[in-house]
């Protein structure tokens, strides 16, 4: 199983085992990672699962869809490496992925 590390805004890391084929958001929620609200349940209808993907991993997480880009406009502070974790599918190639969480999900 691929391992993913979520780093809270305060610097606290949470490394979880993720199931290939599930979303990054689902891996966070299923493992009790604080800071991923996932209000819409992974339907790309909010921005409460916003994460920052470390640069070395960005290309491997795929391109943002138009819908994801639109939903990110609701996030408080986006960056070039912003993604909605519900739109990133876990693959074996993402073993070791590191993402950071914003200060809050707005």
C-alpha positions in Angstrom: 0.0 0.0 0.0 1.3 3.5 -0.9 2.2 5.6 2.1 1.2 9.3 2.1 2.2 12.0 4.6 -0.1 14.8 5.4 1.5 17.8 7.2 -0.7 19.9 9.3 -0.4 23.7 9.1 1.4 23.5 12.6 3.9 21.1 11.2 2.5 17.9 12.7 3.0 15.0 10.2 0.5 12.2 9.7 1.7 9.2 7.6 -1.0 6.9 6.5 -1.3 3.8 4.3 -3.6 4.5 1.3 -5.4 2.1 -0.9 -4.5 2.4 -4.6 -7.6 3.6 -6.5 -9.0 5.6 -3.7 -8.7 9.4 -3.5 -6.2 11.2 -1.4 -9.1 12.7 0.5 -10.5 9.3 1.3 -7.2 8.2 2.7 -7.1 11.2 5.0 -10.7 10.9 6.2 -10.4 7.1 6.7 -7.3 7.6 8.8 -8.5 10.5 10.9 -6.1 13.1 9.5 -7.2 16.5 11.0 -7.7 19.4 8.7 -9.4 17.6 5.8 -13.1 18.5 6.2 -14.4 16.9 3.0 -17.8 18.5 3.4 -19.1 17.3 0.0 -17.8 13.8 0.5 -15.5 13.8 -2.5 -17.8 15.1 -5.2 -15.6 18.1 -6.2 -18.4 20.4 -5.0 -16.5 22.4 -2.3 -12.9 23.2 -1.4 -12.7 21.7 2.1 -10.1 19.1 1.2 -7.6 21.5 -0.2 -3.9 20.5 0.0 -0.6 21.7 -1.2 1.3 19.1 -3.1 5.1 19.2 -2.7 6.8 20.3 -6.0 8.5 16.9 -6.6 5.2 15.2 -6.6 3.0 17.7 -8.5 3.4 16.1 -12.0 2.6 12.7 -10.7 -0.8 13.8 -9.2 -2.2 14.8 -12.7 -3.7 17.9 -14.1 -6.5 19.9 -12.5 -9.8 19.6 -14.2 -11.8 22.7 -15.0 -14.2 21.8 -12.2 -11.4 21.4 -9.7 -9.9 24.7 -10.8 -13.3 26.3 -10.3 -13.8 24.8 -6.8 -10.3 26.0 -5.8 -11.5 29.5 -6.3 -13.4 29.1 -3.1 -10.3 28.1 -1.1 -8.9 31.0 1.1 -5.2 30.8 0.0 -4.3 28.9 -3.1 -0.9 28.4 -4.6 0.4 26.9 -7.9 0.6 23.5 -6.1 -2.9 23.6 -4.7 -5.1 20.5 -5.3 -8.4 19.2 -4.0 -7.4 15.9 -2.4 -10.7 14.3 -3.6 -9.4 14.7 -7.2 -6.0 13.0 -6.7 -6.2 9.3 -7.1 -3.8 7.1 -5.2 -1.5 5.0 -7.4 1.5 2.9 -6.5 3.6 5.7 -8.1 2.5 8.0 -5.3 4.1 6.0 -2.5 5.9 8.5 -0.4 3.7 11.5 -1.5 3.9 14.5 0.9 1.2 17.1 1.0 0.7 20.1 3.4 -2.6 21.4 4.7 -3.6 25.0 4.7 -4.3 26.9 8.0 -8.0 26.2 7.5 -10.5 24.9 5.1 -12.8 27.8 4.0 
